[in-house]
Amino acid sequence: MKKLLLTLWMVFFFVASAFAAININIADQQTLESLPGIGPAKAKAIIEYRNDHGSFQSLEQLTNVKGIGDKLLEKIKAEIEL
């Protein structure tokens, strides 16, 4: 019974983690690269923008990062948070 409960808890944890939004204010490069349309260059640009300007105050502020426009923002909006 304990093994079953442990297994169910682990499955729930991993499923919940898979649907967790990525916080763009603290995510590292590898995590940012897991977003659709964000490769190494854009992930680095997000981190550099964040370092130069401070935390993002809105998701729309991502469009100030070179290479990220309205279309890409709409594509990743459901997967990110502040």
Wavefront OBJ file of the C-alpha trace (Angstrom):
o trace
v 0.000 0.000 0.000
v 2.830 2.411 0.839
v 4.490 1.717 -2.512
v 1.240 2.417 -4.333
v 0.731 5.727 -2.504
v 4.334 6.724 -3.130
v 4.012 5.874 -6.804
v 0.779 7.849 -7.132
v 2.338 10.836 -5.362
v 5.369 10.748 -7.671
v 3.181 10.568 -10.774
v 1.106 13.506 -9.548
v 4.252 15.514 -8.750
v 5.795 14.952 -12.182
v 2.556 15.676 -14.027
v 2.042 18.881 -12.044
v 5.647 19.907 -12.693
v 5.195 19.393 -16.416
v 2.391 21.951 -16.457
v 4.064 24.522 -14.204
v 4.682 27.884 -15.816
v 8.245 29.119 -16.185
v 9.039 32.236 -14.191
v 10.914 34.478 -16.626
v 12.409 36.492 -13.774
v 14.327 33.580 -12.282
v 14.624 30.948 -15.024
v 18.100 29.937 -16.143
v 19.140 29.670 -19.780
v 18.388 25.967 -20.108
v 14.890 26.414 -18.686
v 14.160 29.343 -21.005
v 15.357 27.263 -23.959
v 12.662 24.696 -23.152
v 10.062 27.222 -24.333
v 8.906 26.883 -27.940
v 10.711 29.326 -30.210
v 13.344 30.211 -27.605
v 16.815 28.987 -28.494
v 20.180 29.769 -26.929
v 20.448 33.288 -28.390
v 16.972 34.393 -27.276
v 17.370 32.793 -23.850
v 20.648 34.650 -23.400
v 19.012 37.892 -24.569
v 16.204 37.450 -22.007
v 18.731 36.962 -19.211
v 20.823 39.933 -20.359
v 17.741 42.161 -20.552
v 16.711 41.036 -17.077
v 20.197 41.737 -15.711
v 20.343 45.185 -17.344
v 16.779 46.348 -16.593
v 15.704 44.383 -13.533
v 12.803 41.985 -13.229
v 10.100 41.925 -15.846
v 7.025 43.776 -14.615
v 4.720 42.374 -17.304
v 4.820 39.548 -19.808
v 4.452 42.096 -22.604
v 7.788 43.596 -21.579
v 9.395 40.525 -23.184
v 8.814 42.159 -26.558
v 11.565 44.622 -25.595
v 14.034 41.731 -25.871
v 15.715 41.472 -29.264
v 14.177 38.646 -31.280
v 10.925 38.428 -29.336
v 7.884 39.908 -30.990
v 4.152 39.792 -30.449
v 3.741 36.453 -32.285
v 6.342 34.660 -30.195
v 4.975 36.176 -27.004
v 1.503 34.857 -27.835
v 3.025 31.435 -28.537
v 4.706 31.181 -25.118
v 2.347 33.296 -22.975
v 0.511 30.294 -21.528
v 3.802 28.722 -20.443
v 5.379 31.699 -18.642
v 4.756 33.782 -15.552
v 6.362 36.559 -13.542
l 1 2 3 4 5 6 7 8 9 10 11 12 13 14 15 16 17 18 19 20 21 22 23 24 25 26 27 28 29 30 31 32 33 34 35 36 37 38 39 40 41 42 43 44 45 46 47 48 49 50 51 52 53 54 55 56 57 58 59 60 61 62 63 64 65 66 67 68 69 70 71 72 73 74 75 76 77 78 79 80 81 82
